[in-house]
Amino acid sequence: MAVNKPPGDNARKGAVRKRSQLKTKIEGEEHWTKRDKGSGEFMAQKKDREAPPYKGVRKE
């Protein structure tokens, strides 16, 4: 029987809103970069170029 998780478990349910991700090239290598949708500011970048994209964040 499926059970809902307890409240306060800090687990994400569904997609992350107001954020998107795109691949950027830095020194010839592609990395996933997270971006704030409202201000357009870049927030974070994956260090490893083979790393998978961010989970639950839409792609541009």
Secondary structure by P-SEA (a helix, b strand, c coil): ccccccccccccccccccbbbbbbbcccbbbbbbbccccccccccccccccccccccccc
